[in-house]
């Protein structure tokens, strides 16, 4: 289950398109999903890469400005004597600005936003004896980091007719949370990078 702050943010952002549509009959809803690769790290270095998935919906406020809600999940793994593994889930409200005219088939966009990140993970390390170089066992430390996050990025939206579109994009999220469980964990802030391509539909 999502932490309470993430659930509250999700409910608040879900109400945004309804409010905008009530005030602007020309506003248009859209939905899309993405798949790609993501990586996670802290201030001491990288903690591995893995699959990145995201789903979003939003509303076109003007010809150039979009507001959207994105839910992204990044899995990461790094093998070694000290191994890292986890899944970072981020709920983010974003504003995007699309450059160029509305009639252009491809439009570059950039944007940013804020949200909440929930990150459960684990550290696995080998245990060695005092006088023996052979590992004697494995220790596993589970942890959870929760807290606010901030995001920036951009990409290109490519129209495939009046409603369908493709969207290659890249985002960087800074998660400035705190450890809520466990005794060992990466040191926030966490840096989450995603590069993906998505497909969407305008209503």
N, C-alpha and C positions, 0 to 999 in steps of 0.2 A: 504494500500500500504506500502511496506517496505521502511524504510528510505534510503536516497541516499547512505550513506556509506555501508549499507548492500547490496544494489543492485550492487554497484561497486565491492564489494568483491565476490559476487556470480558470476558475469560475469567473473572476473579474474580466479576464481577457476574452472569454467566450461571449460575454455580453457586449463587447465593443462593436462587432459588426451589426448587431441588431439596433444599437443606438444610432450608429452612423446611417444605416439604411432608413431609419425612421425620419431622420433629419434631411437626407439627401436622396431623392428618388432616382438620381442618375448614378448612384454608387453601384458597383458591381462586385459580387463575391467571387472568390476563386479558391481552389484547393489544389494541393500538389504534394507529391512525395519524392524523396531522394534516397539514393544509395551511393556509398563511396567509401573512402578510407579516412580514418581518423587517428590521431595520436594524442597522448596525454603526457604531461611532464610537470615537474615542479621547479623550484629555483635551483635545484642541484643537478637537473638534467632530465633526459627523456625516460619515460616509464613504459614505452612500448606503443605498438600500433595495433589496429584491428578494424573490424567492420563498423561503419557509421551509417545509421539509418535515421531518417527524419520525416515527419509529416507536418504539414502546415495548412492553415487556411487564413484568408484575410479579405480585405475590402479595398478597392481602389477609391481613394478619397478625392483625387483629382486626376488629370491626365498623366501626372508625373509622380504623385505621392501615393504610396501604398502603406497600409497598416496591416500587420499580420501577427499571428500567434504560431510559434514553432515549438514542437516537442522533438528533441533530438536525443539519440542514445548512441554512445561511443563505447565499444569494447576495446580493451587494450591488454596486451600480454608482453612481458619481457622475460626471457629465460635467463638462467645463470645461477651462480652460487647464491645470490639473493634475487629471487624472482618476484615479479609484480603482476597482478591481474586484477581487473575490475571493470565495472560498467558505470559510466557517468551519464545520468539522465538530466537534461536541462530543459526547462520550460522558459521560453523567452518571448516577450512582446517586442516587436521591432517596427521601426519606420524605415521605409525604403524610398529613395529618390531615383526615378528612371530618367536618363538623359535622352535627348533626341525627341523627334515628333512621334505622336501616337500612331501615325500611319507607317512608321518604320517597321520592317520585319524583325530586326534585331535591335535591342536597346540595352545598353550598358546600365547597370544600377549599382548603387552603393547604399549602405545603411548601417544601423546599429540599434541596440536596445539593451534591456535589462531584464533579469528574471531570477530564477532560483535553480540551483544544482544539487542533486542528490547523488552521492557517489559512494557505494559500497565496494570494497575491494579486499585484497588479501596480500600479505607478504609471506613468501616461503623462503626459508633459509636452511642450509645444511649445518648440522652440529658436528664438530670435530672434537676428538679427544685431546687431552693435554699433551700426550707424547706420541700421537698417532695421526698421520696425515690422511687416513681414510675416514670418510664421513661415518658417524655413528647413528645418525638419524636426521629427521627433518622436523623443523618447527614451523608452524603456520600461525600467523597473526591476522585475524580479521579486523576490519575497521570500517567506519562510516564517517564521511565528511558531508556536511550539509551547510548551505548558506547562499547568500546572494551572488549573482554573477552578472557580467557585463560582456557584450558581444559586438563585434564589428566585422564587416566583410562586404562582399559584393559578387557580381557575376554578370551574365548576359541572359536576357530573356528573349527567346527566339519563337516567334509566332508560327504556328502550323495551321493556319486558317483563322477563322473568326474566334474560336474558343480554345482550342488546344494550344499548348506551348511547351517548349523544352527550356530548362534552366540549369546550365552548368554554373556552379557557385563555389565559393570558399569562405569559411568563417573561422574566426578566432574568438574563443570564449575565455575570459579570465574569471575563475571561480574563487571568490575570496571568502570561503567558509571556515568552519572550525570542526574539529573532530568531536563527534557525538558518541562514539563508542570505539572500543579497542584501546590498546596501549602503544601501538606503533602505527605510523601512517606517513604518507608523503606530507611535506610541509606546505600548507597553503601560502600564497595563492597558487592554484593549479592553472595550467595553460592547456586548453583543449583546442586542437586544430582539426578542421574537417574540409575535405575537398570532395565534391559529389556532383552528380548530375541527376536532375529530376524532371518529371513530367507533370503537367497540371492541366486544369480545366477551368474556364471562366463561365459563370452562370449568367 
